[in-house]
Amino acid sequence: MMKNKLLVLGIVLVVAGFVATSALFTVHQTKQAIVLQFGEAKRVIREPGLSFKIPVVQNIVFYDNRILDLDPPNFEVLLTDKKRIIVDAYSRYRIIDPLAFFRRVGTEEVLRDRFGKIINSSLRRVIATVSLRDLLSEKRNDIMATIQATVSEAASSYGIEIVDIRIGRTELPTQTRQSVFDRMRTEREREARELRAEGGEEARKIRAKADLEKTILLAEAERLGQIMRGEGEGGRNKVLGEAYGKDPAFFDFYKSLAEYRQNLVGDGTTMVLSPDSEFFRFFESGSAQGTPKGR
């Protein structure tokens, strides 16, 4: 009899332990839970700690309450300036309504597939209204703010909050990229030709100005030289005139010496003159006083 009671007590304890183990569950601080009964949500548990459920009848679905990543596939879009680009975007979200999330998608894998398409659709719709220049300029922040507002509006029905959405990378398709590079090269070559032409024109202006200044300087120097030579000739003639007035014989002697210096100095000088030529009058005996022959 006692053995039967102990056996029954043991069975009761085992069943009670099993029931207690099945009824208790822990919600981690990084998680939030939904208690389901036959697939229908009964309650949502957001606070971490120990909770209870009805064994066998109820089960638990856990969702992360941290910020999660959503990286939809790349896509191609045509911009307003007729350029095609490949957009690689990513988003960060948080599950703020586990019940709505469970009813709409159920799992994070399904959300990535469905909501990733919504993100790409919103990106495509907004980016298609701008140019590549705008997308690469300071206007990019305004464009991203518009995209986030559009995506956040759709996110509320999924029970999630869009924390951030960014375009990680934009690339041109291979054919478009080559076309853009060719156009950039052509534009740079055109600018180089224009700069060279402008430089050549400026060089011609500088040379013309320098030549003009050179001509003016030479002309002015020549004019001053002529004036100075004229003044020198005038002074010389004045001195010679005064000398002639004081001593005509010495003046004739001086002039003859100047002619001798001009005509007799140097190698290979040949002169054919008569012995009684006036040119040699100061070489004759008795003419040293400067009196010409026959005077």
C-alpha positions in Angstrom: 0.0 0.0 0.0 2.8 2.4 0.9 4.6 1.5 -2.3 1.6 2.4 -4.3 1.3 5.8 -2.6 5.0 6.5 -3.2 4.6 5.5 -6.9 1.6 7.7 -7.3 3.4 10.6 -5.6 6.4 10.2 -7.8 4.2 10.2 -10.9 2.4 13.3 -9.6 5.7 15.1 -9.0 7.0 14.2 -12.5 3.8 15.4 -14.1 3.9 18.5 -12.0 7.5 19.2 -13.0 6.7 18.6 -16.6 3.7 21.0 -16.4 5.8 23.6 -14.6 8.5 23.4 -17.1 6.1 23.6 -20.0 4.2 26.5 -18.4 7.2 28.7 -17.6 9.3 30.5 -20.2 11.8 33.4 -20.1 11.7 36.5 -22.2 15.2 37.8 -22.8 15.9 41.6 -22.5 16.6 41.7 -26.3 13.4 39.9 -27.1 9.6 40.4 -27.1 7.1 37.6 -27.2 3.6 36.8 -28.4 1.6 34.0 -26.7 -0.3 32.0 -29.3 -3.2 29.6 -28.6 -4.0 27.4 -31.5 -2.3 29.9 -33.8 -4.3 32.9 -32.5 -2.4 35.7 -30.6 -3.6 36.0 -27.0 -1.2 38.4 -25.5 2.1 40.3 -26.1 4.9 40.4 -23.7 7.5 43.2 -24.1 9.1 43.2 -20.6 11.9 40.8 -19.9 11.6 38.2 -17.2 9.8 34.9 -16.3 6.2 34.4 -17.7 3.6 31.6 -17.8 1.6 29.9 -20.5 -0.8 27.0 -20.7 1.2 23.9 -21.5 0.5 22.1 -24.8 -2.3 24.5 -25.7 -0.2 27.7 -26.0 3.1 28.3 -27.6 5.5 31.3 -27.8 6.8 33.3 -30.8 9.8 35.6 -30.1 10.8 38.7 -32.0 14.0 40.8 -31.6 13.4 44.3 -30.1 16.8 45.6 -31.3 17.5 47.6 -34.4 17.7 45.2 -37.4 19.2 45.4 -40.9 17.2 45.0 -44.1 19.3 44.9 -47.2 17.1 44.6 -50.4 18.7 43.5 -53.7 20.2 46.1 -56.1 18.1 47.6 -58.8 18.5 49.7 -61.9 16.7 53.1 -62.4 16.6 55.7 -65.1 17.2 59.3 -63.9 15.7 62.5 -65.3 18.9 63.2 -67.2 18.5 59.9 -69.1 21.4 58.2 -67.1 20.9 54.7 -65.8 22.4 53.9 -62.4 22.5 50.8 -60.2 21.3 51.5 -56.7 22.4 49.6 -53.6 20.3 50.7 -50.6 20.0 49.4 -47.0 17.6 50.1 -44.2 17.5 49.7 -40.4 14.3 49.0 -38.6 12.8 48.0 -35.3 9.7 45.9 -34.5 7.5 48.2 -32.4 4.2 46.2 -32.7 4.9 42.5 -32.5 1.2 41.6 -33.0 0.9 43.6 -36.2 4.2 42.2 -37.4 3.0 38.6 -36.7 -0.3 39.1 -38.5 1.2 40.8 -41.5 4.4 38.8 -42.2 5.0 36.4 -39.4 8.7 36.1 -39.7 11.7 38.4 -40.4 12.5 36.4 -43.6 9.1 37.1 -45.1 9.5 40.8 -44.1 12.9 41.0 -45.9 11.3 39.7 -49.1 8.0 41.8 -49.0 9.3 45.0 -47.4 12.5 44.9 -49.4 10.3 45.3 -52.5 8.5 48.2 -51.0 11.8 50.0 -50.2 13.1 49.5 -53.7 9.8 50.7 -55.2 9.9 53.8 -53.1 13.5 54.4 -54.0 12.8 53.9 -57.6 9.8 56.3 -57.6 11.7 59.1 -55.9 15.2 58.7 -57.5 13.6 58.6 -61.0 12.5 62.3 -60.5 16.1 63.6 -59.9 19.3 63.8 -61.9 22.6 62.2 -61.2 24.1 65.6 -60.4 21.4 66.1 -57.7 22.0 62.6 -56.3 25.7 63.3 -55.9 25.3 66.8 -54.5 24.0 68.3 -51.2 20.5 67.6 -52.3 21.1 63.9 -51.6 20.0 64.4 -47.9 16.7 65.9 -48.9 16.2 63.0 -51.4 16.9 60.5 -48.7 14.5 62.3 -46.2 11.7 62.1 -48.8 12.4 58.3 -49.3 12.4 57.6 -45.6 9.1 59.5 -45.1 7.6 57.4 -47.9 8.9 54.1 -46.6 8.0 55.0 -43.0 4.4 55.5 -44.0 4.2 52.0 -45.5 6.1 50.5 -42.5 3.5 51.3 -39.9 1.1 48.6 -41.2 3.9 46.0 -40.8 4.4 46.9 -37.1 7.9 48.2 -37.7 9.6 51.6 -37.4 12.2 52.7 -40.0 15.1 54.0 -38.1 17.2 54.9 -41.1 17.5 54.3 -44.8 20.5 55.0 -46.9 21.9 54.5 -50.4 25.1 52.6 -49.8 26.4 52.8 -53.3 25.4 54.0 -56.8 27.1 52.7 -59.9 26.7 53.3 -63.5 26.0 50.2 -65.8 29.1 49.2 -67.8 27.9 50.7 -71.1 26.6 53.9 -69.4 29.8 54.3 -67.4 32.0 54.1 -70.6 29.7 56.6 -72.3 30.0 59.0 -69.3 33.8 58.6 -69.2 34.0 59.3 -72.9 31.9 62.4 -72.5 34.0 63.6 -69.6 37.2 63.0 -71.6 35.8 64.9 -74.5 34.7 67.8 -72.2 38.1 68.0 -70.6 39.8 68.0 -74.0 37.6 70.8 -75.1 38.4 72.8 -72.0 42.1 72.1 -72.5 41.9 73.4 -76.1 40.1 76.5 -75.0 42.7 77.1 -72.3 45.5 76.6 -74.8 43.8 79.0 -77.2 43.3 81.6 -74.5 46.9 81.2 -73.4 48.2 81.6 -77.0 46.1 84.7 -77.4 47.4 86.1 -74.2 50.9 85.3 -75.2 50.5 87.1 -78.5 49.1 90.2 -76.7 52.1 90.2 -74.3 54.6 89.8 -77.2 52.9 92.5 -79.2 52.9 94.8 -76.2 56.6 94.0 -75.5 57.5 94.7 -79.2 55.6 98.0 -79.1 57.4 99.0 -75.9 60.7 98.0 -77.5 60.0 100.0 -80.6 59.0 103.0 -78.5 62.1 102.7 -76.3 64.5 102.4 -79.3 62.8 105.3 -81.1 63.1 107.4 -78.0 66.7 106.4 -77.5 67.5 107.2 -81.2 65.8 110.5 -80.8 67.8 111.4 -77.7 70.9 110.1 -79.4 70.3 112.3 -82.4 69.8 115.3 -80.1 72.9 114.5 -78.2 74.9 114.0 -81.4 73.6 117.2 -82.8 74.5 119.1 -79.6 77.9 117.4 -79.7 78.4 118.4 -83.3 77.3 121.9 -82.6 79.7 122.1 -79.6 82.5 120.7 -81.7 81.9 123.1 -84.6 81.8 126.0 -82.1 85.1 124.9 -80.6 86.6 124.5 -84.1 85.3 127.9 -85.1 86.8 129.6 -82.1 90.1 127.8 -82.7 90.1 128.8 -86.4 89.4 132.4 -85.4 92.4 132.5 -83.0 95.0 130.6 -85.2 94.0 129.7 -88.7 97.4 128.1 -89.4 97.1 125.8 -86.4 93.5 124.9 -87.4 94.7 123.9 -90.9 97.4 121.8 -89.3 94.9 120.1 -87.0 92.5 119.3 -89.9 95.4 117.8 -91.9 96.3 115.5 -88.9 92.7 114.4 -88.7 92.8 113.5 -92.4 96.1 111.7 -92.0 94.6 109.7 -89.1 91.6 108.8 -91.2 93.3 107.9 -94.4 96.8 106.6 -93.5 96.1 104.5 -90.4 95.7 100.7 -91.1 97.3 98.1 -93.3 97.0 97.9 -97.0 96.3 101.7 -97.6 97.2 102.7 -101.1 96.9 106.3 -102.3 98.0 107.7 -105.8 98.8 111.4 -105.5 101.0 113.9 -107.2 104.3 114.8 -105.4 103.2 118.4 -105.0 99.7 117.4 -103.8 98.1 119.7 -101.2 97.6 116.6 -99.0 101.3 116.4 -98.1 101.9 120.1 -97.7 102.9 119.7 -94.0 105.5 117.0 -94.9 107.7 119.5 -96.9 110.6 121.3 -95.4 109.8 124.7 -94.3 106.1 124.0 -94.0 106.1 123.0 -90.4 104.7 126.3 -89.4 101.6 125.3 -91.1 102.0 127.6 -94.2 100.7 125.6 -97.2 102.9 125.3 -100.3 102.6 128.2 -102.7 101.4 130.6 -100.0 
